[in-house]
Amino acid sequence: MVDCEILIFKTPDQENSLFITNLACQTTQSEIDRVFGAYGPLYSIHIFDPEKLRVEFNRGTNTTCATVRYYLMSEATKASSCLNQFKFHGIPIKITKGRQDKDFMKGHDLPLGLSMEVMNHYVGFNKWSTHIVKLEKKVLERTISSASTTPNPADIEASMVRCEYICLLEIKLFDGRSFNTFGTGKSTGKNIPAVIQSAQKFAVTDAKKRSFKRITLLILSTGKTAVLVKDSTREDILQAASSVR
């Protein structure tokens, strides 16, 4: 039987976190990312300030603590098993299950950049693509504060421009399936070309963000990935299951 984990594009659960102690103070975030990232992409890395730990706990050691969080529980478990007692700068670390934070906000959408990194890692950067089908202007208007019916050039130059765009975006998957999402973008300012460019950029970004709300990844224990799309038909789901990467 093949096991699988479900990955949605939201803040990963705290259960996917590892707490690292006895970490050499000179250890950098990039060093942790290189070592722990070998077992899967990391959502976050946090290294505690050793000076604050010394003051708070009256410690005089040359070590500190850190936390890392994975997107998948299986990757966190494997990293914990393989890296316990791993040496950073000659000092062996200790790894335990991550601590629960009462202020942790669960279920927030991932930033677009992280969503794309996750998709590229588990699906493959060349196994999906986006294509702008339509980028349409809905609003472009100028607000002039002058009470005069014939404003002078200075009034026009000082006035604000408001622009709104909509974007229709197509997402294509490696198995031939595709789906569309809409996005909207608004911008204001005095420079018309800059305002238009910003509204277009916001519309495309919004459409990309909305696309990840519809995608769920099934990460199989075999290392393959199936992509499910919200509102898919039964035939779409069967196709996704039969054409895992």
C-alpha positions as MATLAB code, in Angstrom:
seq = 'MVDCEILIFKTPDQENSLFITNLACQTTQSEIDRVFGAYGPLYSIHIFDPEKLRVEFNRGTNTTCATVRYYLMSEATKASSCLNQFKFHGIPIKITKGRQDKDFMKGHDLPLGLSMEVMNHYVGFNKWSTHIVKLEKKVLERTISSASTTPNPADIEASMVRCEYICLLEIKLFDGRSFNTFGTGKSTGKNIPAVIQSAQKFAVTDAKKRSFKRITLLILSTGKTAVLVKDSTREDILQAASSVR';
ca = [
       0.000    0.000    0.000;
       1.308    3.446   -0.943;
       1.046    6.133    1.728;
       0.683    9.781    0.875;
       0.686   13.206    2.494;
      -1.572   16.074    1.520;
       0.086   19.411    0.855;
      -1.942   22.588    0.450;
      -0.437   26.007   -0.129;
      -0.904   27.309    3.381;
       1.281   27.768    6.461;
       2.491   24.255    7.385;
       1.444   22.816   10.732;
       3.704   23.259   13.753;
       3.914   19.493   14.035;
       6.296   19.694   11.073;
       8.780   21.701   13.170;
      12.027   20.566   14.756;
      13.715   22.187   17.742;
      17.523   22.204   17.577;
      19.616   22.693   20.700;
      23.354   22.768   21.375;
      23.856   24.630   18.110;
      27.202   26.375   17.651;
      26.680   30.137   17.875;
      28.527   30.830   14.632;
      26.139   28.619   12.652;
      24.392   30.583    9.905;
      20.930   30.238    8.409;
      22.417   29.187    5.079;
      24.342   26.373    6.794;
      21.152   25.089    8.432;
      19.291   25.368    5.131;
      22.002   23.404    3.332;
      21.996   20.555    5.866;
      18.309   20.313    6.786;
      17.098   21.343    3.340;
      18.601   18.161    1.923;
      15.562   16.325    3.361;
      12.955   18.654    1.886;
      12.263   22.348    1.366;
      12.020   24.391    4.558;
       9.190   26.798    5.232;
      11.119   28.649    7.927;
      14.390   28.765    9.855;
      14.767   30.703   13.075;
      18.005   30.993   15.040;
      17.688   32.315   18.582;
      19.887   35.210   19.638;
      22.532   33.579   21.872;
      23.004   36.786   23.855;
      19.318   36.881   24.785;
      19.462   33.223   25.828;
      22.450   33.959   28.064;
      20.592   36.786   29.778;
      17.253   34.968   30.079;
      18.607   31.620   31.258;
      21.890   32.792   32.781;
      23.847   30.618   30.387;
      27.495   30.992   29.642;
      27.846   28.486   26.808;
      28.903   28.989   23.206;
      25.749   27.377   21.820;
      22.248   28.494   20.941;
      18.956   27.038   19.665;
      17.044   27.076   16.397;
      13.798   25.858   14.864;
      13.126   24.640   11.352;
       9.756   23.830    9.813;
       9.101   21.521    6.891;
       6.102   21.360    4.602;
       5.764   17.613    5.170;
       5.788   15.640    8.420;
       7.627   12.745    6.756;
      10.518   15.036    5.809;
      10.756   16.456    9.331;
      10.767   12.929   10.777;
      13.507   11.749    8.433;
      15.651   14.819    9.095;
      15.300   14.359   12.855;
      16.332   10.717   12.604;
      19.304   11.327   10.321;
      20.668   14.592   11.728;
      20.492   14.092   15.492;
      24.077   14.510   16.747;
      25.134   16.105   13.447;
      28.053   18.452   14.108;
      27.990   22.144   13.232;
      31.455   23.618   13.734;
      32.474   20.522   15.698;
      29.561   20.605   18.160;
      26.902   17.858   17.956;
      23.320   19.133   17.887;
      20.284   17.657   19.610;
      16.928   17.530   17.837;
      13.492   17.252   19.428;
       9.956   17.808   18.231;
       9.138   21.476   17.685;
       7.408   23.383   20.433;
       3.842   24.582   20.024;
       3.391   28.355   19.855;
       0.077   29.574   21.242;
       0.279   32.649   18.997;
       0.835   30.558   15.867;
      -1.556   31.566   13.079;
      -2.466   28.390   11.218;
      -3.878   28.209    7.732;
      -2.598   31.443    6.221;
      -1.995   31.380    2.474;
       1.643   31.016    1.517;
       3.264   34.016   -0.173;
       3.321   33.611   -3.936;
       7.088   33.131   -4.046;
       6.959   30.226   -1.570;
       3.997   28.656   -3.369;
       5.950   28.647   -6.615;
       9.014   27.173   -4.888;
       6.890   24.374   -3.410;
       5.236   23.667   -6.770;
       8.609   23.590   -8.536;
      10.088   21.229   -5.940;
       7.323   18.653   -5.700;
       5.907   18.841   -9.235;
       8.908   20.080  -11.221;
       9.675   23.535  -12.599;
       9.139   22.293  -16.164;
       5.992   20.286  -15.332;
       3.604   23.225  -15.048;
       3.272   26.655  -16.567;
       1.145   29.806  -16.512;
      -0.144   31.732  -19.496;
      -1.938   35.082  -19.538;
      -5.071   34.578  -21.628;
      -6.442   38.083  -21.171;
      -5.299   41.257  -19.440;
      -8.123   43.750  -19.705;
      -8.475   47.316  -18.464;
     -11.712   47.921  -16.556;
     -11.171   51.401  -15.164;
      -8.879   54.305  -16.019;
     -10.011   57.614  -14.624;
      -8.476   60.816  -13.372;
      -9.738   62.702  -10.330;
      -9.181   66.447  -10.466;
      -9.698   68.354   -7.251;
     -10.192   71.732   -8.954;
     -13.738   73.121   -8.793;
     -13.280   74.739  -12.195;
     -14.982   73.183  -15.201;
     -11.841   73.884  -17.204;
      -8.914   72.887  -14.942;
      -5.526   74.316  -15.775;
      -2.469   72.163  -16.609;
      -1.186   72.400  -13.027;
      -4.435   70.940  -11.696;
      -4.269   68.092  -14.201;
      -0.640   67.358  -13.381;
      -1.408   67.231   -9.652;
      -4.493   65.028  -10.073;
      -4.653   61.327   -9.207;
      -5.243   58.525  -11.697;
      -7.078   55.334  -10.745;
      -6.719   52.175  -12.784;
      -8.175   48.670  -12.508;
      -7.300   45.565  -14.540;
      -8.550   42.001  -14.644;
      -6.412   39.030  -15.639;
      -7.499   35.651  -16.969;
      -4.696   33.178  -16.301;
      -4.362   29.626  -17.605;
      -2.401   27.037  -15.611;
      -1.193   24.028  -17.575;
      -0.136   20.795  -15.851;
       2.296   18.132  -16.999;
      -0.463   15.612  -17.759;
      -2.264   17.873  -20.222;
      -4.877   19.239  -17.842;
      -5.395   22.966  -17.501;
      -7.616   25.383  -15.614;
      -8.242   29.120  -15.515;
      -8.315   31.661  -12.713;
      -9.174   35.347  -12.563;
      -7.313   38.083  -10.752;
      -7.884   41.782  -10.220;
      -5.446   44.631   -9.751;
      -5.884   48.233   -8.695;
      -3.452   51.126   -8.575;
      -3.492   54.890   -8.089;
      -0.946   57.590   -8.714;
      -0.085   60.583  -10.859;
       1.924   58.888  -13.575;
      -0.451   57.096  -15.972;
       2.030   54.558  -17.473;
       3.294   53.625  -13.990;
      -0.244   53.277  -12.629;
      -1.275   51.050  -15.542;
       1.825   48.892  -15.165;
       1.211   48.450  -11.431;
      -2.465   47.536  -11.938;
      -1.502   44.952  -14.556;
       1.165   43.458  -12.291;
      -1.237   43.261   -9.334;
      -3.885   41.573  -11.507;
      -1.472   38.885  -12.729;
      -0.127   38.319   -9.211;
      -3.644   38.023   -7.815;
      -4.576   35.463  -10.477;
      -1.493   33.377   -9.636;
      -2.303   33.515   -5.921;
      -5.872   32.395   -6.599;
      -4.637   29.471   -8.686;
      -2.791   27.987   -5.708;
      -5.993   28.100   -3.649;
      -7.365   25.486   -6.049;
      -4.355   23.149   -6.073;
      -3.727   20.268   -3.661;
      -0.645   18.065   -3.925;
      -0.652   14.396   -2.950;
       2.932   13.457   -2.107;
       3.253    9.687   -2.378;
       5.702    7.626   -0.329;
       7.173    6.489   -3.656;
       8.390   10.045   -4.187;
       5.867   10.831   -6.902;
       3.325   13.658   -6.816;
      -0.295   13.838   -7.922;
      -1.909   17.221   -8.528;
      -5.583   17.712   -7.676;
      -7.495   20.806   -8.702;
     -10.509   22.053   -6.751;
     -13.823   21.747   -8.614;
     -12.310   19.029  -10.778;
     -14.555   16.368  -12.249;
     -14.271   12.704  -11.268;
     -12.492   12.078  -14.582;
      -9.941   14.796  -13.773;
      -9.182   13.186  -10.403;
      -8.744    9.749  -11.992;
      -6.434   11.283  -14.584;
      -4.356   12.970  -11.869;
      -4.073    9.710   -9.935;
      -2.968    7.787  -13.020;
      -0.392   10.301  -14.194;
       1.631   11.089  -11.087;
       4.998   12.680  -11.687;
];
